[in-house]
Amino acid sequence: MNIDNITVDKNTKDHVVYQRTLKSAISCDGVGLHSGESVRLSLKPALPGAGIIFKRTDVNEEQSIIPARWDCVVDTRMCTVIANEHGVRVGTVEHLMAALAGCGLDNVVVEVSGPEVPVMDGSSGPFVFLIECAGVVDQDQPRRVIRVLKTILVEEGGAQASLSPDHGFSLDVQVHFEGTAVSQQALHVGMKNGSFCKELARARTFGFLNEVEALQAAGLGKGGSLDNAIIVDGLEIINKDGLRFDDEFVRHKMLDAVGDLFLAGGAIMGKFSGKRSGHALNNALLHALFADDNAWCYDELRGDAVNVAIDGGIFAESMDAVSAA
C-alpha cells in the first residue's frame, strides 16, 4: 500500500486523501511546439478548490484567466487548446496537464507568457521534474474525484474512446499506423503508486516526416525538432538516439489521454479505453460523460479507496509543517 498521500482526518478518524498543491513556485523557459515562440512558464501554489488555472501574463489582467476545463477546449488539431470568453488561448496544455494529474496535484496556477505551453523535450518528464523540485503539500480539504457510474462510448471514423466504471483510474490504449515504424501497439496501465512517472512521463510526442511541410503550412509545428519529437520516416526513426521505450508511441498517446481527461476538472475514477483516439475524441468523450447526469458523480477517497489515489510517488508534506517551518 502506498502511504505517501494518506493522512488521518481528526474529525472522522478515517483515512482520507486531501487535495494537494505545490510547496513553492517554480519556472522554466522553452519554445512552443506549434507556435515556435519563446515562452516562460511558472507553476504556483493555489488555494483548495481552485483547480488548475492557466493565466496569460502577456495580456490584460482582466482577460488573463483560463480555467483548465473540458468546456473551455476550442481546438484539438495536433494538440489541445483552451480559451476563455475573451478569446484568450493557451495551446498544447496536454503534456503539462498529464504531469499535474500523474503527480496528484489538484490546485495549481499555471502562468504562461505566450499562447502555448513550452514543449520542452516533447514529454511530461521535464514538468514532473519541476513539480518534484518545487515540492508538494497536502491541503485542508478532501480531494474531490469524478466517479464514472456507467459506460460512455464515442466513435468516429473507426476510432473510439470510452469510460467505464472502475475502482481506480486505468487506461487501455491501442495505436495503429500501418506501414510505419509505429505499426500496432497496445498497453494497459493502472494509475497508482507512481505509475505515471515510471511508465508514461518520459514518452515523447511523435510525427511523420511526410507530414511536416503540411503542418507548417497550416501554421503548426513551427517549433518542432528532433530535440522535442520523435520523427518517423516510413519504417525508420530519424532520431539518432532512437526510442526511450520500444512502445514509446502508445505510451505517449496514453500520456495525452491522461492530460486531456484531467480537463474533467478533477481525477477520474474509471477505466479509459482508446482505439486510435486523439485529442478531439478525448474531448468528445468528456462532453458525452457530462451530458449524462446518470453517468458520473463527485466522490471523495476515504477508507480503502485511498489505495487508488494518484500521487506520482511524490511525498506530500502537511500544510501545518510547512507553515511552522
Phi, psi and omega in degrees: 000134178275117185258004186300327185244028179250126174230174181250124176287118185293338182275319185260347184058029184241149173294137180211145176266122180266158174298154182228148174220182179282149176285323181213165179281153179208149185226162174206166177238149180193195183235141176288132182300316185263324181280330185075005183273145173290142184211146175252132181243133175232133176253128185228151176300152177225159182289157176304138179083356182287327185078198177264123184234127174267144179223119176280119182273357182256010179233174177308136182305321183291342183245012193272342189271131177229110177294141178277083184226154180300326182275005173256001179286127183239350180205139179227022177282108176069351177195175177255126182243131175247155181210159176256185185292347178269359181084008178282129189242157165221126182253169179053050181276346193294323182291320176291316179300323178296319179295317179297317178294313184293337178264004175070035178265134183257325189227114181210139169263124180253107178265133181222137188269013180201190187275009183207142173291137180298143185282338183055239179261011179090004180234187174266355185306311180298328178288322175299319178300316178300317180297316179298321180291322180288329184086162184231141178231147171284148176247180192265018177231143178298148175291132176260122180250165179251108184266126178281128185256338177207162185288132174239130184230136172232145183221150174197123174055040180087354176261150179211154177215143181214157170234135180222159182301141177202158182293323179234212177243122179222162182223137169239119184228139176234140173233152181210110175233088186298141177076016178230172179295341178290312180058224178247131178221147178217149183205144171239133177221132171266128186275082173202166177053041175076015185296327179299311182295326181280320192257333190236327193305325186271358181286127188266156174295159182218159178208174185247133185305322183287355179254354186299313181298319179295320178299312183293327176295331178273006179081019181242162173071017183293335180258007182286144177201175177290350177276345183225016177199150170274127179251125183254128175240093184064241180267006184249150171258121184289323183303127186294332180271001177070212186260154175277332175225150176300327180247043184299331182295311181289329177296320179290321176300323177292319176303313178303318181296320178301316180292315180297320182287337178290348173289358172298341181100007178176174179292136178267134172256097183176175180256124175263132173236129181227132176235108184058027182278159178215196186301318183296315181290324177299318179289322177299326179295318177294321176300317180293321180299309186282349175283346182243104183296341180271359185265351185203165172204159172279148181209169174236152181264106181228161178060226181295339182294343179297340182293342181254011179293139177272124181224000180067009184072015182259122180291133178256126174286157175281147180298327179297318181293321179293318180296321180293326180290000000 
